Amino acid sequence: MKTSSLVLLLIAPLTVLSVQAQERVWRCGNEYTNNAADAQKRGCKVMERGNVTVVQTPRPGGGGSGAGGSAARAPAGSPRVEGADQRARDGEARSVLQAELRKAEARQAELLKDYNNGEPEKQGGEARNYQKYLDRVSEMKAEIARNESDIAGIRRELGRLPPSTTP
């Protein structure tokens, strides 16, 4: 019993000292400081109870990496592609996208022809069931909108490719 109270008497002052040894931290909006003079000038409030953890994020523009550019970099260890190879790949990508664009535009023309300005010809049982006709018309309109979106996406991708060097 005497040894446990003796240990308690020795440990208690140490814990009080460790709590008192921590600096006071003030909160100034979204910022924290341990400078008392600055905190009083700015009208900051003392943080009581709880810990403050500050995580610094890298600064935009490279953060000291030496290159301030915002160009995307290849992952470390990836093979380097020579200029001529990259131009060949870009040319191939351009031709594939142009072929897709031609197909999408042909499909759009066909869809618009069938849609007939919102009045396509009735098929089968649609003469007796007008709701079937309206459903088909709305499906056609949605398909036209999807195809227009596809065409816009292909054009955006073509715009992102470097200009073609072949005449």
Backbone as a printed PyTorch tensor [residue, N CA C, xyz], in Angstrom:
tensor([[[  0.8220,  -1.1860,   0.0000],
         [  0.0000,   0.0000,   0.0000],
         [  0.8700,   1.2550,   0.0000]],

        [[  1.9360,   1.2220,   0.7990],
         [  2.8140,   2.3810,   0.8800],
         [  3.5710,   2.5780,  -0.4270]],

        [[  3.9740,   1.4910,  -1.0960],
         [  4.7220,   1.6410,  -2.3410],
         [  3.8390,   2.1920,  -3.4550]],

        [[  2.5710,   1.7930,  -3.5120],
         [  1.6880,   2.3040,  -4.5630],
         [  1.4030,   3.7850,  -4.3650]],

        [[  1.2410,   4.2350,  -3.1350],
         [  1.0110,   5.6640,  -2.9150],
         [  2.2870,   6.4520,  -3.1710]],

        [[  3.4470,   5.8320,  -2.9010],
         [  4.7080,   6.4960,  -3.1820],
         [  4.9130,   6.6640,  -4.6900]],

        [[  4.5700,   5.6300,  -5.4600],
         [  4.6730,   5.7040,  -6.9220],
         [  3.7120,   6.7560,  -7.4500]],

        [[  2.5110,   6.8240,  -6.8870],
         [  1.5320,   7.8040,  -7.3010],
         [  2.0330,   9.2190,  -7.0230]],

        [[  2.6710,   9.4050,  -5.8810],
         [  3.2040,  10.7190,  -5.5400],
         [  4.3450,  11.1210,  -6.4780]],

        [[  5.0920,  10.1540,  -6.9740],
         [  6.1830,  10.4580,  -7.8820],
         [  5.6940,  10.7130,  -9.3080]],

        [[  4.6560,   9.9900,  -9.7400],
         [  4.1550,  10.0990, -11.1060],
         [  3.2640,  11.3220, -11.2850]],

        [[  2.4450,  11.6440, -10.3040],
         [  1.4910,  12.7480, -10.4230],
         [  2.1650,  14.0680, -10.7800]],

        [[  3.2420,  14.4750, -10.1150],
         [  3.8670,  15.7450, -10.5080],
         [  4.4300,  15.7160, -11.9250]],

        [[  4.9050,  14.5490, -12.3730],
         [  5.4370,  14.4650, -13.7320],
         [  4.3540,  14.6870, -14.7760]],

        [[  3.1630,  14.1240, -14.5560],
         [  2.0850,  14.3080, -15.5220],
         [  1.6130,  15.7490, -15.5310]],

        [[  1.5770,  16.3860, -14.3750],
         [  1.1860,  17.7890, -14.3230],
         [  2.2130,  18.6370, -15.0530]],

        [[  3.4920,  18.3370, -14.8680],
         [  4.5360,  19.0880, -15.5580],
         [  4.4530,  18.9140, -17.0690]],

        [[  4.1470,  17.6900, -17.5200],
         [  4.0750,  17.4650, -18.9600],
         [  2.9000,  18.2080, -19.5750]],

        [[  1.8020,  18.3190, -18.8450],
         [  0.6570,  19.0550, -19.3580],
         [  0.9730,  20.5390, -19.3910]],

        [[  1.6460,  21.0180, -18.3720],
         [  1.9650,  22.4360, -18.3270],
         [  3.0640,  22.7990, -19.3230]],

        [[  3.8690,  21.8330, -19.7300],
         [  4.9710,  22.1140, -20.6340],
         [  4.5010,  22.3890, -22.0550]],

        [[  3.2970,  21.9770, -22.4020],
         [  2.7920,  22.2090, -23.7520],
         [  2.5100,  23.6910, -23.9570]],

        [[  2.8110,  24.1800, -25.1380],
         [  2.5650,  25.5800, -25.4380],
         [  1.0800,  25.8060, -25.6600]],

        [[  0.6660,  27.0190, -25.4340],
         [ -0.7260,  27.3770, -25.7150],
         [ -0.8510,  27.5980, -27.2190]],

        [[ -1.9880,  27.2270, -27.7400],
         [ -2.2400,  27.3730, -29.1700],
         [ -3.4940,  28.2120, -29.3300]],

        [[ -3.4410,  29.1820, -30.2400],
         [ -4.5810,  30.0480, -30.5150],
         [ -5.1230,  29.7420, -31.9020]],

        [[ -6.4230,  29.8740, -32.0230],
         [ -7.0710,  29.6740, -33.3220],
         [ -7.5090,  31.0270, -33.8460]],

        [[ -7.0620,  31.3220, -35.0460],
         [ -7.4050,  32.5710, -35.7250],
         [ -8.1420,  32.2100, -37.0100]],

        [[ -9.4380,  31.9910, -36.9340],
         [-10.2020,  31.5520, -38.1040],
         [ -9.7980,  30.1450, -38.4660]],

        [[ -9.2070,  29.9650, -39.6380],
         [ -8.7360,  28.6510, -40.0750],
         [ -7.2440,  28.4720, -39.8550]],

        [[ -6.6260,  29.3970, -39.1710],
         [ -5.1920,  29.3200, -38.9130],
         [ -4.9620,  29.1090, -37.4250]],

        [[ -3.8360,  28.5130, -37.1040],
         [ -3.4410,  28.2880, -35.7170],
         [ -2.0590,  28.8980, -35.5030]],

        [[ -1.8320,  29.4200, -34.2810],
         [ -0.5350,  29.9920, -33.9760],
         [ -0.1930,  29.7220, -32.5180]],

        [[  1.1100,  29.7260, -32.2300],
         [  1.5460,  29.6240, -30.8400],
         [  2.2700,  30.9000, -30.4320]],

        [[  2.1430,  31.9530, -31.2110],
         [  2.7290,  33.2520, -30.9290],
         [  1.6860,  34.0930, -30.1960]],

        [[  1.8940,  34.3310, -28.8940],
         [  0.9100,  35.0170, -28.0560],
         [  0.6860,  36.4540, -28.5230]],

        [[  1.7430,  37.1670, -28.8590],
         [  1.6040,  38.5650, -29.2620],
         [  0.7880,  38.6760, -30.5510]],

        [[  1.0940,  37.8050, -31.5220],
         [  0.3660,  37.8040, -32.7800],
         [ -1.1030,  37.4520, -32.5530]],

        [[ -1.3430,  36.4720, -31.6800],
         [ -2.7060,  36.0350, -31.4000],
         [ -3.5210,  37.1340, -30.7490]],

        [[ -2.9300,  37.8790, -29.8380],
         [ -3.6500,  38.9620, -29.1670],
         [ -3.9470,  40.0920, -30.1480]],

        [[ -2.9860,  40.3790, -31.0420],
         [ -3.1920,  41.4200, -32.0470],
         [ -4.3650,  41.0780, -32.9550]],

        [[ -4.4520,  39.8120, -33.3160],
         [ -5.4690,  39.3770, -34.2810],
         [ -6.7810,  38.9880, -33.6180]],

        [[ -6.8230,  38.9690, -32.2970],
         [ -8.0540,  38.6240, -31.5810],
         [ -8.3920,  37.1430, -31.6720]],

        [[ -7.3790,  36.2890, -31.5720],
         [ -7.5760,  34.8480, -31.6830],
         [ -8.0480,  34.2740, -30.3560]],

        [[ -8.6120,  33.0820, -30.4040],
         [ -9.1100,  32.4120, -29.2050],
         [ -8.1770,  31.2760, -28.8290]],

        [[ -7.9880,  31.0910, -27.5240],
         [ -7.1240,  30.0320, -27.0250],
         [ -7.8170,  28.6940, -27.2390]],

        [[ -7.0620,  27.7290, -27.7450],
         [ -7.5750,  26.3680, -27.9170],
         [ -7.3910,  25.6320, -26.5980]],

        [[ -8.4600,  25.1010, -26.0870],
         [ -8.3690,  24.3360, -24.8550],
         [ -8.8310,  22.9220, -25.1400]],

        [[ -8.1960,  21.9950, -24.4840],
         [ -8.5190,  20.5730, -24.6300],
         [ -8.4290,  20.1470, -26.0910]],

        [[ -7.7540,  19.1020, -26.3230],
         [ -7.6340,  18.5730, -27.6730],
         [ -6.2990,  18.9390, -28.2850]],

        [[ -5.9420,  18.1980, -29.2740],
         [ -4.6700,  18.4070, -29.9610],
         [ -4.9200,  19.0310, -31.3190]],

        [[ -3.9390,  19.7380, -31.7910],
         [ -4.0070,  20.3270, -33.1250],
         [ -2.9930,  19.6030, -33.9920]],

        [[ -3.4500,  19.0750, -35.1130],
         [ -2.5610,  18.4170, -36.0600],
         [ -2.5650,  19.2370, -37.3360]],

        [[ -1.4060,  19.6210, -37.7950],
         [ -1.2830,  20.4100, -39.0160],
         [ -0.6510,  19.5370, -40.0810]],

        [[ -1.3340,  19.4180, -41.2070],
         [ -0.8260,  18.6490, -42.3360],
         [ -0.5650,  19.6300, -43.4620]],

        [[  0.6780,  19.7280, -43.8810],
         [  1.0100,  20.6470, -44.9530],
         [  0.8370,  19.9510, -46.2830]],

        [[  0.1610,  20.6280, -47.1940],
         [ -0.0370,  20.0780, -48.5270],
         [  0.9910,  20.6940, -49.4660]],

        [[  1.3530,  19.9860, -50.5370],
         [  2.3160,  20.5490, -51.4820],
         [  1.7340,  21.7800, -52.1540]],

        [[  2.5710,  22.7310, -52.4120],
         [  2.1280,  23.9720, -53.0460],
         [  1.9110,  23.7400, -54.5320]],

        [[  0.9140,  24.4170, -55.1110],
         [  0.7010,  24.2740, -56.5560],
         [  1.8950,  24.8180, -57.3250]],

        [[  2.1650,  24.1960, -58.4680],
         [  3.2450,  24.6720, -59.3290],
         [  4.5450,  23.9390, -59.1050]],

        [[  4.4990,  22.7470, -58.5590],
         [  5.7200,  21.9500, -58.4640],
         [  6.2090,  21.7730, -57.0630]],

        [[  6.0540,  22.7600, -56.1740],
         [  6.4690,  22.6220, -54.7960],
         [  7.9470,  22.3690, -54.6330]],

        [[  8.7880,  23.0270, -55.4120],
         [ 10.2300,  22.8920, -55.2410],
         [ 10.8350,  21.7360, -56.0030]],

        [[ 10.1330,  21.1730, -56.9320],
         [ 10.6980,  20.0630, -57.6920],
         [ 11.6400,  20.5410, -58.7900]],

        [[ 11.7120,  21.8570, -58.9780],
         [ 12.6280,  22.3870, -59.9790],
         [ 11.9170,  22.7420, -61.2610]],

        [[ 10.8950,  22.0260, -61.6370],
         [ 10.1550,  22.3190, -62.8570],
         [  8.8170,  22.9130, -62.4690]],

        [[  8.5900,  24.1430, -62.8160],
         [  7.3570,  24.8100, -62.4380],
         [  6.2350,  24.5860, -63.4300]],

        [[  6.4350,  23.7620, -64.4430],
         [  5.4210,  23.5400, -65.4610],
         [  4.2830,  22.6820, -64.9390]],

        [[  3.1490,  22.7760, -65.6110],
         [  1.9960,  21.9940, -65.1910],
         [  1.7470,  20.8280, -66.1430]],

        [[  2.7030,  20.5120, -67.0000],
         [  2.5380,  19.4200, -67.9520],
         [  2.5440,  18.0880, -67.2060]],

        [[  1.7360,  17.1570, -67.6880],
         [  1.6810,  15.8450, -67.0640],
         [  2.9640,  15.0930, -67.3500]],

        [[  3.4310,  14.3810, -66.3430],
         [  4.6670,  13.6150, -66.5070],
         [  4.3470,  12.1290, -66.4890]],

        [[  5.1600,  11.3820, -67.1820],
         [  5.0060,   9.9360, -67.1870],
         [  5.4670,   9.3900, -65.8420]],

        [[  4.8700,   8.3030, -65.3730],
         [  5.3050,   7.7140, -64.1170],
         [  6.7710,   7.2940, -64.1850]],

        [[  7.4170,   7.3060, -63.0340],
         [  8.8280,   6.9180, -62.9790],
         [  8.9860,   5.4900, -63.4690]],

        [[  9.9890,   5.2540, -64.2810],
         [ 10.2680,   3.9070, -64.7720],
         [  9.5370,   3.5540, -66.0620]],

        [[  8.6590,   4.4420, -66.5550],
         [  7.9670,   4.1220, -67.7980],
         [  8.9000,   4.3940, -68.9700]],

        [[  8.7660,   3.6160, -70.0400],
         [  9.6800,   3.7980, -71.1710],
         [  9.4430,   5.1330, -71.8630]],

        [[ 10.5050,   5.7070, -72.3510],
         [ 10.4440,   6.9930, -73.0530],
         [ 10.0970,   6.7270, -74.5100]],

        [[  9.1530,   7.5080, -75.0460],
         [  8.7390,   7.3520, -76.4380],
         [  9.4050,   8.4560, -77.2530]],

        [[ 10.0590,   8.0620, -78.3230],
         [ 10.7400,   9.0200, -79.1910],
         [  9.7120,   9.8630, -79.9500]],

        [[ 10.1490,  11.0180, -80.4280],
         [  9.2650,  11.9610, -81.1090],
         [  8.5790,  11.3710, -82.3250]],

        [[  9.3360,  10.6450, -83.1460],
         [  8.7550,  10.0670, -84.3610],
         [  7.7140,   9.0080, -84.0140]],

        [[  7.9970,   8.1970, -82.9940],
         [  7.0290,   7.1820, -82.5680],
         [  5.7650,   7.8390, -82.0450]],

        [[  5.9270,   8.9090, -81.2770],
         [  4.7720,   9.5930, -80.7180],
         [  3.9380,  10.2280, -81.8230]],

        [[  4.5940,  10.8030, -82.8120],
         [  3.8550,  11.3850, -83.9340],
         [  3.0850,  10.3000, -84.6930]],

        [[  3.6990,   9.1180, -84.8360],
         [  3.0150,   8.0130, -85.5110],
         [  1.7870,   7.5770, -84.6980]],

        [[  1.9490,   7.5010, -83.3850],
         [  0.8220,   7.1230, -82.5280],
         [ -0.2870,   8.1730, -82.5990]],

        [[  0.1030,   9.4450, -82.5810],
         [ -0.8910,  10.5110, -82.6790],
         [ -1.6190,  10.4540, -84.0160]],

        [[ -0.8770,  10.1730, -85.0960],
         [ -1.5000,  10.0640, -86.4160],
         [ -2.4800,   8.9000, -86.4790]],

        [[ -2.0860,   7.7870, -85.8640],
         [ -2.9800,   6.6250, -85.8380],
         [ -4.2330,   6.9280, -85.0230]],

        [[ -4.0520,   7.5780, -83.8810],
         [ -5.2000,   7.9390, -83.0450],
         [ -6.1250,   8.8870, -83.8000]],

        [[ -5.5190,   9.8430, -84.5320],
         [ -6.3230,  10.7930, -85.3040],
         [ -7.1440,  10.0620, -86.3730]],

        [[ -6.5220,   9.1150, -87.0850],
         [ -7.2620,   8.4120, -88.1420],
         [ -8.3810,   7.5480, -87.5620]],

        [[ -8.1420,   6.9310, -86.4060],
         [ -9.1940,   6.1260, -85.7670],
         [-10.3470,   7.0320, -85.3420]],

        [[-10.0230,   8.1670, -84.7180],
         [-11.0700,   9.0910, -84.2800],
         [-11.8400,   9.6710, -85.4680]],

        [[-11.1360,   9.9750, -86.5600],
         [-11.8250,  10.5070, -87.7330],
         [-12.7670,   9.4680, -88.3290]],

        [[-12.3540,   8.1950, -88.3290],
         [-13.2380,   7.1320, -88.8260],
         [-14.4660,   7.0020, -87.9240]],

        [[-14.2570,   7.0680, -86.6200],
         [-15.3830,   7.0030, -85.6820],
         [-16.3130,   8.1950, -85.8810]],

        [[-15.7350,   9.3650, -86.1150],
         [-16.5450,  10.5620, -86.3320],
         [-17.3910,  10.4170, -87.5970]],

        [[-16.7910,   9.8940, -88.6670],
         [-17.5570,   9.6920, -89.9090],
         [-18.7170,   8.7220, -89.6850]],

        [[-18.4550,   7.6370, -88.9420],
         [-19.5320,   6.6730, -88.6640],
         [-20.6330,   7.3060, -87.8210]],

        [[-20.2540,   8.0720, -86.8080],
         [-21.2410,   8.7060, -85.9290],
         [-22.0570,   9.7450, -86.6880]],

        [[-21.4180,  10.4890, -87.5910],
         [-22.1430,  11.4900, -88.3690],
         [-23.0940,  10.8240, -89.3650]],

        [[-22.6790,   9.7030, -89.9490],
         [-23.5620,   8.9640, -90.8620],
         [-24.7620,   8.4150, -90.0890]],

        [[-24.4880,   7.8960, -88.9070],
         [-25.5660,   7.3760, -88.0530],
         [-26.5300,   8.4990, -87.6720]],

        [[-25.9860,   9.6820, -87.3900],
         [-26.8200,  10.8300, -87.0240],
         [-27.7320,  11.2160, -88.1920]],

        [[-27.1760,  11.2300, -89.3850],
         [-27.9840,  11.5660, -90.5610],
         [-29.1190,  10.5560, -90.7390]],

        [[-28.8110,   9.2760, -90.5380],
         [-29.8310,   8.2270, -90.6530],
         [-30.9080,   8.3930, -89.5820]],

        [[-30.4830,   8.6800, -88.3450],
         [-31.4460,   8.8630, -87.2570],
         [-32.3670,  10.0550, -87.5240]],

        [[-31.7820,  11.1520, -88.0020],
         [-32.5940,  12.3390, -88.2890],
         [-33.5710,  12.0900, -89.4390]],

        [[-33.1340,  11.3080, -90.4230],
         [-34.0160,  10.9820, -91.5440],
         [-35.2010,  10.1520, -91.0360]],

        [[-34.9150,   9.1320, -90.2040],
         [-35.9920,   8.2960, -89.6570],
         [-36.8960,   9.0920, -88.7120]],

        [[-36.3340,  10.0220, -87.9810],
         [-37.0850,  10.8210, -87.0080],
         [-38.0680,  11.7520, -87.7180]],

        [[-37.7110,  12.2390, -88.9010],
         [-38.6030,  13.0300, -89.7480],
         [-39.1850,  14.2270, -88.9900]],

        [[-38.3150,  15.0110, -88.3490],
         [-38.7280,  16.2070, -87.6010],
         [-39.7770,  15.8990, -86.5320]],

        [[-39.6460,  14.7700, -85.8720],
         [-40.5610,  14.4170, -84.7780],
         [-41.8180,  13.7100, -85.2140]],

        [[-41.9270,  13.3940, -86.5060],
         [-43.1110,  12.6930, -87.0090],
         [-42.7000,  11.5000, -87.8630]],

        [[-42.0750,  10.4740, -87.2430],
         [-41.6840,   9.3020, -88.0420],
         [-42.9260,   8.5280, -88.4890]],

        [[-42.7250,   7.7250, -89.5180],
         [-43.8450,   6.9230, -90.0240],
         [-44.2130,   5.8600, -89.0010]],

        [[-45.4950,   5.5890, -88.9000],
         [-45.9820,   4.5960, -87.9380],
         [-45.6740,   3.2010, -88.4580]],

        [[-45.3590,   2.3120, -87.4780],
         [-45.0240,   0.9380, -87.8320],
         [-45.9860,  -0.0200, -87.1340]],

        [[-46.3300,  -1.1050, -87.8190],
         [-47.1030,  -2.1970, -87.2280],
         [-48.3140,  -1.7500, -86.4300]],

        [[-48.3250,  -2.1100, -85.1440],
         [-49.4720,  -1.8440, -84.2760],
         [-49.5510,  -0.4220, -83.7650]],

        [[-48.6630,   0.4370, -84.2010],
         [-48.6770,   1.8110, -83.7130],
         [-49.8800,   2.5900, -84.2240]],

        [[-50.4900,   2.1500, -85.3190],
         [-51.6810,   2.8250, -85.8360],
         [-52.8250,   2.6630, -84.8420]],

        [[-52.8850,   1.4950, -84.1760],
         [-53.9530,   1.2540, -83.2040],
         [-53.5640,   1.7110, -81.7980]],

        [[-52.2600,   1.6970, -81.4920],
         [-51.7880,   2.0550, -80.1380],
         [-50.8830,   3.2830, -80.2440]],

        [[-51.4790,   4.4390, -80.0230],
         [-50.7470,   5.7030, -80.1870],
         [-49.6220,   5.8400, -79.1610]],

        [[-49.8080,   5.2670, -77.9760],
         [-48.7740,   5.3740, -76.9350],
         [-47.4830,   4.6650, -77.3610]],

        [[-47.6190,   3.5440, -78.0720],
         [-46.4390,   2.8520, -78.5990],
         [-45.6680,   3.7740, -79.5360]],

        [[-46.3970,   4.4870, -80.3600],
         [-45.7940,   5.4220, -81.3120],
         [-45.0560,   6.5300, -80.5590]],

        [[-45.7110,   7.1070, -79.5360],
         [-45.0870,   8.1700, -78.7520],
         [-43.8300,   7.6750, -78.0340]],

        [[-43.8850,   6.4320, -77.5280],
         [-42.7100,   5.8560, -76.8570],
         [-41.5410,   5.7140, -77.8350]],

        [[-41.8610,   5.2360, -79.0440],
         [-40.8030,   5.0680, -80.0440],
         [-40.2220,   6.4120, -80.4540]],

        [[-41.0710,   7.4250, -80.5830],
         [-40.6020,   8.7630, -80.9490],
         [-39.6680,   9.3050, -79.8600]],

        [[-40.0340,   9.1160, -78.5900],
         [-39.1760,   9.6190, -77.5020],
         [-37.8590,   8.8480, -77.4400]],

        [[-37.8950,   7.5540, -77.7320],
         [-36.6540,   6.7620, -77.7840],
         [-35.7510,   7.2510, -78.9210]],

        [[-36.3570,   7.5720, -80.0460],
         [-35.5800,   8.0770, -81.1810],
         [-34.9320,   9.4180, -80.8280]],

        [[-35.6970,  10.2630, -80.1600],
         [-35.1750,  11.5760, -79.7670],
         [-34.0050,  11.4130, -78.7900]],

        [[-34.1240,  10.4880, -77.8410],
         [-33.0400,  10.2420, -76.8840],
         [-31.8180,   9.6800, -77.5890]],

        [[-32.0170,   8.8100, -78.5600],
         [-30.8920,   8.2370, -79.2940],
         [-30.1740,   9.3030, -80.1290]],

        [[-30.9320,  10.2280, -80.6730],
         [-30.3290,  11.3350, -81.4270],
         [-29.4800,  12.1920, -80.4960]],

        [[-30.0010,  12.4650, -79.3000],
         [-29.2470,  13.2680, -78.3230],
         [-27.9640,  12.5510, -77.8910]],

        [[-28.0470,  11.2380, -77.6580],
         [-26.8500,  10.4650, -77.2870],
         [-25.8160,  10.4960, -78.3950]],

        [[-26.2730,  10.3490, -79.6200],
         [-25.3570,  10.3510, -80.7570],
         [-24.7120,  11.7320, -80.9330]],

        [[-25.4740,  12.7990, -80.7110],
         [-24.9040,  14.1470, -80.7710],
         [-23.8170,  14.3130, -79.7140]],

        [[-24.0740,  13.7650, -78.5310],
         [-23.0850,  13.8250, -77.4530],
         [-21.8280,  13.0470, -77.8280]],

        [[-22.0030,  11.8930, -78.4620],
         [-20.8500,  11.1050, -78.9090],
         [-20.0240,  11.8780, -79.9350]],

        [[-20.7120,  12.5230, -80.8670],
         [-20.0190,  13.3060, -81.8950],
         [-19.2280,  14.4380, -81.2430]],

        [[-19.8410,  15.1270, -80.2740],
         [-19.1480,  16.2210, -79.5840],
         [-17.9160,  15.6910, -78.8390]],

        [[-18.0180,  14.5220, -78.2210],
         [-16.8850,  13.9320, -77.5110],
         [-15.7440,  13.5650, -78.4420]],

        [[-16.0850,  12.9980, -79.5940],
         [-15.0500,  12.6420, -80.5770],
         [-14.3540,  13.9000, -81.0820]],

        [[-15.1310,  14.9520, -81.3240],
         [-14.5220,  16.2110, -81.7900],
         [-13.6090,  16.8070, -80.7230]],

        [[-14.0160,  16.7000, -79.4510],
         [-13.1470,  17.1840, -78.3620],
         [-11.8400,  16.4140, -78.3400]],

        [[-11.9220,  15.1020, -78.4810],
         [-10.7080,  14.2760, -78.4840],
         [ -9.8140,  14.6260, -79.6720]],

        [[-10.4040,  14.8650, -80.8200],
         [ -9.6090,  15.2720, -81.9810],
         [ -8.9400,  16.6170, -81.7360]],

        [[ -9.6310,  17.5060, -81.0570],
         [ -9.0620,  18.8160, -80.7370],
         [ -7.8970,  18.7310, -79.7620]],

        [[ -7.8590,  17.6970, -78.9280],
         [ -6.7710,  17.5340, -77.9570],
         [ -5.5070,  16.9830, -78.5870]],

        [[ -5.6260,  16.3510, -79.7320],
         [ -4.4430,  15.8030, -80.3980],
         [ -3.6330,  16.9370, -81.0150]],

        [[ -2.3250,  16.7480, -81.0770],
         [ -1.5170,  17.7690, -81.7450],
         [ -1.8840,  17.8440, -83.2230]],

        [[ -1.6830,  19.0010, -83.8400],
         [ -2.0490,  19.1480, -85.2520],
         [ -1.3090,  18.1410, -86.1330]],

        [[ -1.9850,  17.7240, -87.1690],
         [ -1.4090,  16.7620, -88.1100],
         [ -0.3190,  17.4430, -88.9260]],

        [[  0.7900,  16.7230, -89.1280],
         [  1.9090,  17.3010, -89.8890],
         [  1.8810,  16.8580, -91.3560]],

        [[  1.0420,  15.8650, -91.6820],
         [  0.9700,  15.3970, -93.0600],
         [ -0.0440,  16.2320, -93.8260]],

        [[  0.2310,  16.6050, -95.0810],
         [ -0.6920,  17.4420, -95.8640],
         [ -1.9030,  16.6740, -96.3280]]])
